[in-house]
Amino acid sequence: MTDRKRKTPEELRSHKWYGVKDLRSFGHRSRTAQMGYTRADYAGKPVIAIINTWSDMNPCHTHFRARAEEVKRGIWQAGGFPVEMPAMTLAETFQKPTTMLYRNFLAMETEEILRAYPADGAVLMGGCDKTTPALVMGAISANLPAIFVPAGPMLRGDFRGKPLGSGSDVWKYWAELRAGNITEEEWEGIEAGIARSPGHCMTMGTASTMTSAMEAIGLTLPGAASIPAADSRHAQMAENSGRRIVDMVWEDLKPSDIVNAKSVDNAVITALALGGSTNSVVHMVAIARRAGVDLTIERFDELAHKVPVLANIRPSGQYLMEDFFYAGGLRALLRELGDLLDTSLVTVNGKTLAENLATAKTWNEDVIRPRTNPLVEKDGLAVLFGSLAPDGAVIKPAAMEPRLQKHTGRAVVFANYDDMNARIDDPNLDIDADCVIVLQSAGPLGAPGMPEWGQLPIPKKLLKEGVRDMVRISDARMSGTSYGACVLHVTPESHVGGPLGLVKTGDRISLDVPGRRVDLLVDANELERRRKDWKEPAPRYTRGFGTLYLKHVTQANEGCDFDFLEAGAPTPDPEIH
């Protein structure tokens, strides 16, 4: 940005470590020499921390070793000094009990790495679901120049000539296996072909929703979020990001210059237009609050009333992220959104969103729909309130059977996940297709960590009858790749005495998506009696990070951040002694 005053080398944050003539700086320089670098490598240059969430246990990030080297190449070319700083990986497919338990851990680690070391700027390398919000939350709080490098979606899956989508087709074919409609051999063939390259889920799950939202908010280079991980253009994007962060440091272009109420709205609108993950509600609220923006779940619903779903991508649509990239990618979709976005806002490349979208084109209007022919006219996501969810709940109408949008049924209640697993397929379970399946103790405190349990399984006996969707209600989340009439994020959660924890089998529950309500049809006096009988469960942890989490995590409608990490007075840089 030519209109921003450029820093001098003496104004670099790293100058306090390397540039002064005292005993401590002697130690910093001598130890840098110990690593094989000379003064010419770093003297008077921006030090760029590459926060890398690579791990042997994170299949979505298997290419990040190579991408980190490409980022370094760009930093060296632009006259910076790159330092790779590994941070906790959050591998959605392996980490238990849930990566959501550790999102705030990575956010804290990112913030403290950037504060404690001689970083002038940061390249944030993430993509697998919770890594994106965690890295961005930490970077916003540290408020050093930062650019996000998304991992990119994997290539399409393949089974006998048919494309497979991660998550979405897992649930689909798992139901068919349980119903007896496919064989174990076919199931193993799906297993072998569904994930065949580096990268995160290639459906519109949480990963692509959040990386796209970060591009819309202005924290990535234009077009970065849509590039498949295995495409050579992804490596080029990584190198370009390394080059750009050096200039961002000289320009002092920080997250606080980019993330504001208008750019947060752009990110939410983008998530809605993509038919994106319901998890984006929790993550975007947390990200916004780190930036001092009071984003509420009501704002999601307000925007959903006017935002069409334009991305024809599973689970709401037909295609996959590889098709989306070839059709023009996120830049094409953002241009199609037009006046729904504020395109006057600055992004990490120093240009406005309007400038970045000027040359974008759509090459396949079935994949990226024009506003005149949307996949869904509006309400790709809905926020519900009512006697069952006084502080709100979310549902994804585009991914459910329309007949269930207004439904009243008898509750079948499971006290926790183990109870559900033990009884859901019991042939003697008193349940039919009109019932409402309720799972308790699956929220931020109850599970703990609010796992992706919300796409509750349909009983095997009903699957065999052809039932593929039912109303299901919990205080859990669900994978962005999931689908169905699933009411999620019910707050307050059952574990803290919310109405969900008072539901009993046989109660009547009413769901009215158009009316934005979910209600427990039980007499108020009876509910009050149950409330008096309710006893607070014992804490699930008595030591370590789990105890910190239980004491400080907020409810889903507040972003599930730690209460002491939300926006406030910035923590000063450490004194150097």
C-alpha positions in Angstrom: 0.0 0.0 0.0 1.8 3.1 -1.2 -0.2 5.5 1.0 0.9 3.8 4.3 4.0 5.1 6.0 6.7 2.4 5.8 8.7 1.3 8.8 12.4 1.8 9.2 14.6 -1.2 10.2 14.9 0.4 13.6 11.2 0.3 14.0 10.9 -3.4 13.5 9.8 -5.3 16.6 12.7 -7.7 16.1 15.2 -4.9 16.4 14.7 -5.2 20.2 16.2 -8.7 19.9 18.8 -8.3 17.2 19.6 -4.6 16.7 20.6 -3.1 20.0 24.1 -3.3 21.5 23.8 -5.0 24.9 24.4 -8.4 26.4 21.0 -9.9 25.6 21.3 -9.0 21.9 24.7 -10.5 21.9 23.1 -13.8 23.0 20.4 -13.6 20.4 22.9 -13.0 17.6 25.3 -15.6 18.8 22.6 -18.2 19.1 21.3 -17.3 15.6 24.8 -17.9 14.4 24.7 -21.3 16.2 21.8 -22.2 13.8 24.0 -21.5 10.8 22.9 -17.9 9.9 25.0 -14.9 9.5 24.1 -11.3 10.3 23.4 -10.6 6.6 20.5 -13.1 6.8 18.5 -11.2 9.4 20.1 -7.8 10.1 17.6 -5.0 9.5 15.1 -7.5 7.9 11.6 -8.4 9.0 11.5 -11.7 11.0 8.5 -13.7 9.8 7.1 -16.4 12.0 5.6 -19.3 10.0 3.1 -20.9 12.3 2.8 -24.4 10.9 0.2 -26.9 12.1 1.8 -29.8 10.2 1.8 -33.2 11.9 2.2 -36.8 11.0 -1.3 -37.3 12.6 -3.0 -34.6 10.5 -3.7 -36.0 7.0 -5.2 -32.7 5.8 -1.8 -31.0 6.3 0.6 -33.6 5.0 1.8 -31.2 2.3 2.6 -28.4 4.8 6.2 -29.5 5.1 6.7 -28.6 1.5 4.4 -25.5 1.7 6.4 -24.1 4.6 9.5 -24.3 2.4 7.7 -22.5 -0.4 6.5 -19.8 2.0 10.2 -19.4 3.2 11.3 -19.1 -0.4 8.9 -16.2 -0.9 10.0 -14.5 2.4 13.7 -14.8 1.4 13.0 -13.4 -2.1 11.2 -10.4 -0.5 14.1 -9.7 1.9 12.7 -11.2 5.1 14.0 -13.7 7.5 11.7 -16.8 7.9 11.5 -18.8 11.1 9.2 -21.8 11.2 7.4 -22.2 14.5 5.4 -25.5 14.9 2.1 -25.2 16.8 -0.4 -27.8 18.0 -2.1 -29.5 15.1 -5.9 -30.1 15.4 -6.5 -33.2 13.3 -10.3 -33.5 13.0 -10.1 -37.2 12.1 -7.9 -38.3 14.9 -8.0 -36.1 17.9 -10.2 -37.1 20.8 -12.5 -36.3 22.5 -12.8 -33.4 19.9 -10.6 -30.8 18.3 -13.0 -28.2 19.6 -11.7 -28.8 23.1 -8.3 -27.6 21.9 -9.3 -24.8 19.5 -8.6 -22.2 22.2 -5.4 -24.0 23.1 -4.0 -23.4 19.6 -5.3 -19.8 19.7 -3.4 -19.2 22.9 -0.3 -20.9 21.6 -0.4 -18.8 18.4 -0.8 -15.5 20.4 1.9 -16.3 22.8 4.4 -17.5 20.1 4.0 -14.2 18.3 4.3 -12.2 21.5 7.3 -14.1 23.1 9.6 -14.4 20.0 11.1 -11.7 17.8 8.3 -11.9 15.2 7.5 -8.9 13.0 4.8 -10.7 11.1 3.3 -14.1 10.7 2.2 -16.6 8.1 -0.6 -18.8 9.5 -0.7 -22.3 8.0 -4.0 -24.1 8.7 -7.1 -25.5 7.1 -8.4 -28.6 8.9 -11.5 -27.4 10.6 -10.5 -25.8 13.9 -7.0 -24.7 12.9 -8.3 -21.8 10.8 -10.3 -20.1 13.6 -7.7 -20.9 16.2 -4.8 -19.4 14.2 -6.8 -16.3 13.3 -8.1 -15.8 16.8 -4.5 -15.8 18.1 -3.2 -13.6 15.4 -6.0 -11.0 15.9 -5.1 -10.9 19.6 -1.4 -10.6 18.9 -2.2 -8.0 16.2 1.1 -8.3 14.3 0.9 -8.3 10.4 -0.4 -11.7 9.5 -1.5 -13.6 6.3 -3.4 -16.9 6.3 -2.3 -19.7 4.0 -5.2 -22.2 3.7 -4.4 -25.9 3.3 -6.8 -26.3 0.3 -9.3 -29.1 -0.4 -8.2 -32.6 -1.3 -9.1 -34.0 -4.8 -12.5 -35.6 -5.4 -12.9 -39.1 -4.0 -13.7 -41.9 -6.4 -15.6 -45.2 -6.2 -16.4 -47.2 -9.3 -16.5 -44.1 -11.5 -18.6 -42.0 -9.1 -17.2 -39.0 -7.2 -17.1 -39.3 -3.4 -17.3 -36.4 -1.0 -15.6 -36.6 2.4 -18.0 -36.8 5.3 -21.2 -36.4 3.3 -20.8 -39.7 1.5 -19.4 -41.4 4.6 -22.7 -40.7 6.4 -24.7 -41.6 3.3 -23.1 -45.0 2.7 -22.8 -45.8 6.4 -26.6 -45.6 6.6 -26.9 -47.9 3.5 -24.5 -50.4 5.1 -26.5 -50.4 8.3 -29.7 -50.8 6.3 -28.1 -53.8 4.5 -28.2 -52.1 1.1 -24.4 -52.3 0.4 -21.8 -55.0 1.1 -18.7 -54.9 3.3 -16.7 -55.2 0.1 -18.3 -52.1 -1.3 -17.9 -50.2 2.0 -14.1 -51.1 1.9 -14.0 -49.8 -1.7 -15.4 -46.5 -0.5 -12.9 -46.4 2.3 -10.0 -46.8 -0.1 -11.2 -44.1 -2.6 -12.7 -41.3 -0.5 -9.5 -39.5 0.6 -6.8 -39.7 -2.1 -4.7 -36.6 -1.8 -3.4 -34.1 0.7 -5.9 -31.4 1.8 -8.9 -30.9 3.9 -12.5 -32.1 3.1 -13.5 -31.3 -0.4 -17.2 -30.9 0.5 -18.4 -27.6 1.9 -17.6 -28.6 5.4 -16.1 -26.5 8.2 -12.7 -26.4 6.6 -13.7 -24.9 3.3 -16.4 -22.7 5.0 -13.8 -21.2 7.3 -11.0 -20.8 4.8 -13.4 -19.1 2.4 -14.7 -16.9 5.2 -11.1 -15.8 5.9 -10.6 -14.9 2.3 -13.8 -12.9 2.3 -12.7 -11.1 5.5 -9.5 -10.1 3.8 -6.8 -12.3 5.5 -5.7 -14.4 2.4 -4.5 -13.6 -1.0 -7.3 -13.4 -3.6 -8.4 -16.9 -4.7 -6.3 -18.7 -2.1 -9.1 -20.7 -0.3 -10.4 -22.5 -3.4 -7.1 -24.0 -4.8 -6.9 -27.8 -4.4 -4.0 -28.8 -2.1 -2.5 -31.0 -4.8 -2.6 -28.3 -7.5 0.8 -26.6 -8.3 -1.0 -23.3 -8.1 -1.3 -24.0 -4.4 2.5 -24.0 -4.0 2.7 -20.7 -5.9 0.1 -19.2 -3.6 2.2 -20.2 -0.6 5.3 -18.6 -2.1 3.3 -15.4 -3.0 2.0 -15.3 0.6 5.6 -15.4 1.9 6.6 -12.5 -0.4 3.5 -10.5 0.6 3.9 -10.7 4.4 7.3 -9.0 4.2 5.7 -5.9 2.6 2.9 -6.1 5.1 5.4 -5.7 7.9 7.0 -2.7 6.3 3.5 -1.2 5.7 2.4 -2.2 9.3 -0.8 -3.7 7.8 -2.3 -5.6 10.8 -5.4 -7.6 11.5 -6.9 -4.6 13.3 -6.7 -2.8 9.9 -8.7 -5.5 8.2 -11.0 -7.2 10.6 -14.0 -5.0 11.6 -17.8 -5.2 11.7 -18.1 -4.8 7.9 -15.5 -7.4 7.0 -17.0 -9.8 9.6 -20.4 -9.4 7.8 -18.6 -10.1 4.5 -17.3 -13.4 6.0 -20.7 -14.4 7.4 -22.5 -13.6 4.1 -19.9 -15.7 2.3 -20.4 -18.7 4.6 -24.2 -18.4 4.0 -23.8 -18.1 0.2 -21.7 -21.3 0.2 -24.3 -23.2 2.1 -21.5 -23.5 4.7 -21.0 -25.3 7.9 -23.1 -24.5 11.0 -19.8 -24.5 12.9 -19.1 -21.2 11.3 -21.5 -19.6 13.7 -19.4 -20.6 16.8 -16.1 -19.8 15.1 -17.1 -16.5 13.5 -18.6 -15.2 16.8 -15.3 -16.1 18.5 -13.2 -14.5 15.8 -15.3 -11.3 15.8 -15.1 -10.9 19.5 -11.3 -11.1 19.4 -11.5 -8.1 17.1 -13.9 -6.2 19.4 -16.9 -6.9 17.1 -20.1 -7.9 18.9 -21.3 -10.5 16.4 -24.4 -12.3 17.6 -26.2 -15.4 16.3 -29.2 -13.2 15.6 -27.0 -11.4 13.0 -26.4 -14.7 11.2 -30.2 -15.2 10.9 -30.7 -11.5 9.9 -28.2 -11.9 7.0 -29.5 -15.4 6.1 -32.9 -13.9 5.3 -31.4 -12.0 2.3 -28.4 -14.1 1.2 -29.0 -16.8 -1.4 -27.1 -20.1 -1.5 -25.1 -19.9 -4.7 -22.6 -22.8 -4.3 -24.0 -26.1 -5.6 -21.6 -28.1 -3.3 -22.3 -31.1 -1.1 -23.9 -31.5 1.4 -26.5 -28.9 0.3 -25.7 -29.4 -3.4 -24.2 -31.7 -5.9 -20.6 -30.8 -6.6 -17.2 -30.8 -4.8 -14.6 -28.1 -4.1 -12.4 -29.2 -7.1 -15.4 -28.5 -9.3 -15.9 -25.2 -7.5 -12.3 -24.2 -8.2 -12.6 -25.0 -11.9 -15.8 -23.1 -12.1 -14.1 -19.9 -11.0 -13.6 -20.4 -7.3 -14.5 -18.1 -4.4 -13.6 -14.9 -6.3 -16.4 -15.7 -8.8 -18.9 -16.4 -6.1 -18.0 -13.2 -4.3 -18.3 -11.2 -7.5 -21.8 -12.7 -8.0 -22.8 -11.6 -4.5 -22.2 -8.1 -5.7 -23.9 -5.4 -3.6 -24.5 -7.8 -0.7 -20.9 -7.3 0.2 -18.9 -4.2 1.2 -16.2 -4.4 -1.4 -14.5 -1.2 -0.3 -12.6 -2.9 2.4 -8.8 -3.4 2.4 -7.3 -6.9 2.3 -3.9 -8.4 3.0 -2.6 -7.6 -0.5 -3.2 -3.9 0.1 -6.0 -3.7 -2.4 -9.7 -3.5 -1.8 -12.0 -6.5 -2.2 -13.5 -4.8 -5.3 -10.1 -4.6 -6.9 -9.4 -8.2 -6.1 -12.7 -9.3 -7.7 -12.6 -7.1 -10.8 -11.4 -9.8 -13.2 -13.3 -12.8 -11.6 -15.5 -14.9 -13.9 -17.8 -17.9 -13.5 -17.1 -20.7 -15.9 -19.8 -23.1 -14.8 -23.1 -21.6 -13.7 -24.4 -24.9 -12.4 -21.6 -25.1 -9.8 -21.6 -21.3 -9.0 -25.2 -20.2 -9.5 -26.1 -16.7 -10.6 -28.3 -14.7 -8.1 -31.1 -15.1 -10.6 -31.0 -18.9 -10.3 -29.8 -19.7 -6.7 -29.6 -23.2 -5.3 -31.6 -21.9 -2.4 -33.3 -18.5 -2.5 -32.4 -17.7 1.2 -32.1 -19.1 4.7 -29.3 -21.5 4.1 -28.9 -21.4 7.8 -31.5 -20.6 10.5 -31.2 -19.5 14.1 -34.0 -20.8 16.4 -35.3 -19.7 19.7 -38.0 -21.0 22.0 -38.7 -22.7 25.3 -36.2 -25.4 24.4 -33.4 -23.0 23.4 -33.8 -19.7 25.2 -30.4 -18.5 24.1 -30.6 -20.0 20.6 -29.9 -23.0 18.4 -29.0 -23.4 14.8 -30.2 -25.6 11.9 -29.3 -25.9 8.2 -32.6 -25.9 6.3 -30.9 -26.5 2.9 -29.6 -29.9 4.1 -32.8 -31.3 5.6 -35.9 -32.9 4.1 -38.4 -30.0 3.6 -41.3 -31.9 5.1 -39.6 -31.7 8.6 -39.3 -27.9 8.7 -42.6 -27.8 10.6 -42.9 -30.9 12.8 -44.1 -31.9 16.2 -43.2 -35.3 17.6 -42.6 -37.4 20.7 -39.2 -37.1 22.3 -36.9 -40.1 22.6 -34.2 -39.0 25.0 -30.6 -40.2 25.4 -28.8 -39.0 28.5 -25.4 -39.0 26.8 -23.5 -40.4 23.8 -22.8 -43.7 25.5 -26.5 -44.2 26.2 -27.3 -43.4 22.6 -24.7 -45.8 21.3 -26.0 -48.6 23.6 -29.7 -48.2 22.7 -30.2 -46.6 19.3 -30.3 -49.8 17.3 -32.1 -51.8 19.9 -35.1 -53.4 18.0 -37.2 -52.9 21.1 -36.6 -49.1 21.2 -40.0 -47.4 21.2 -39.4 -45.0 18.3 -40.9 -44.2 14.9 -40.2 -41.8 12.1 -42.3 -39.0 13.6 -40.3 -39.1 16.9 -37.7 -36.4 17.8 -34.4 -37.9 18.9 -32.8 -35.9 21.7 -29.2 -36.1 22.9 -28.2 -34.5 26.2 -24.7 -33.8 27.7 -23.0 -33.1 24.4 -22.3 -29.4 24.8 -19.1 -27.4 25.6 -19.1 -28.5 29.2 -21.2 -31.7 29.1 -19.3 -33.7 26.5 -16.9 -31.9 27.1 -15.8 -29.9 24.1 -19.0 -29.9 22.1 -18.1 -32.7 19.7 -19.6 -33.2 16.3 -22.2 -35.6 17.5 -25.2 -33.6 16.3 -26.0 -35.7 13.2 -27.6 -38.3 15.5 -27.9 -41.8 13.9 -31.3 -43.0 12.7 -32.2 -46.3 14.3 -31.3 -49.3 12.1 -34.9 -50.6 12.1 -36.1 -47.2 10.6 -33.3 -47.2 8.1 -34.5 -50.6 6.9 -37.9 -49.0 6.4 -36.5 -46.4 4.2 -36.3 -43.5 6.7 -33.3 -41.2 5.9 -34.2 -38.1 7.9 -35.7 -37.3 11.3 -35.8 -34.3 13.6 -32.8 -34.6 15.9 -31.9 -32.2 18.7 -28.7 -31.7 20.8 -26.4 -29.2 22.4 -23.6 -30.7 20.2 -22.2 -29.5 16.9 -22.2 -31.5 13.7 -19.6 -31.7 10.9 -20.1 -29.2 8.1 -20.1 -32.2 5.8 -23.2 -33.6 7.6 -26.8 -33.2 6.7 -30.3 -33.8 8.0 -33.0 -32.1 10.2 -30.5 -31.6 13.1 -31.1 -28.8 15.6 -27.7 -28.0 17.0 -25.9 -25.7 19.6 -28.9 -25.7 21.9 -28.2 -23.1 24.6 -28.0 -23.0 27.5 -26.6 -26.6 27.2 -28.1 -29.4 29.3 -25.0 -29.7 31.5 -25.7 -26.3 33.1 -29.4 -26.9 33.6 -30.7 -25.6 30.3 -34.2 -26.8 29.3 -32.7 -29.5 27.0 -31.5 -31.3 30.2 -35.0 -31.4 31.5 -36.6 -33.2 28.5 -37.9 -36.7 29.2 -38.9 -39.4 26.8 -42.5 -39.0 25.8 -42.5 -35.1 26.0 -43.7 -33.4 22.8 -41.3 -31.1 20.9 -42.3 -28.6 18.2 -39.9 -27.5 15.5 -40.9 -24.5 13.3 -38.0 -23.5 11.0 -39.9 -20.8 9.1 -41.1 -19.4 12.4 -37.6 -19.8 13.9 -38.8 -21.7 17.0 -38.1 -24.9 18.8 -40.3 -25.5 21.8 -40.7 -28.1 24.6 -44.5 -28.6 25.0 -44.5 -29.3 28.7 -46.5 -27.5 31.4 -44.5 -24.7 33.1 -45.2 -26.1 36.6 -43.9 -29.5 35.5 -40.7 -28.0 34.1 -40.2 -26.0 37.3 -40.5 -29.2 39.3 -37.9 -30.9 37.1 -35.6 -27.9 37.4 -35.7 -28.2 41.2 -34.8 -31.9 41.0 -31.9 -31.2 38.6 -28.4 -31.7 40.0 -25.3 -30.2 38.5 -23.0 -33.1 37.2 -19.5 -33.5 38.6 -16.8 -31.9 36.6 -15.2 -34.1 33.9 -11.7 -32.9 34.6 -9.9 -32.2 37.9 -6.5 -31.1 36.5 -4.6 -29.7 33.5 -6.0 -28.0 30.5 -9.3 -29.6 30.9 -9.9 -27.9 34.2 -8.9 -24.5 32.6 -11.4 -25.2 29.8 -14.3 -26.1 32.1 -13.8 -23.0 34.2 -13.6 -20.5 31.4 -15.3 -21.7 28.2 -18.3 -19.7 27.1 -21.5 -21.1 25.7 -22.1 -21.8 22.0 -23.9 -18.6 21.3 -20.9 -16.7 22.7 -18.4 -18.5 20.6 -17.0 -21.1 23.0 -13.9 -18.9 23.6 -12.3 -18.5 27.0 -13.8 -15.6 28.8 -10.3 -14.1 29.5 -9.3 -14.2 25.9 -12.0 -12.1 24.4 -11.2 -8.5 23.3 -9.7 -6.3 25.9 -6.6 -4.2 26.6 -3.7 -5.7 24.6 -1.0 -7.6 26.5 2.2 -5.7 26.2 5.3 -7.1 24.6 7.6 -8.9 27.0 10.4 -6.9 28.5 13.8 -8.1 27.3 16.4 -8.5 30.1 
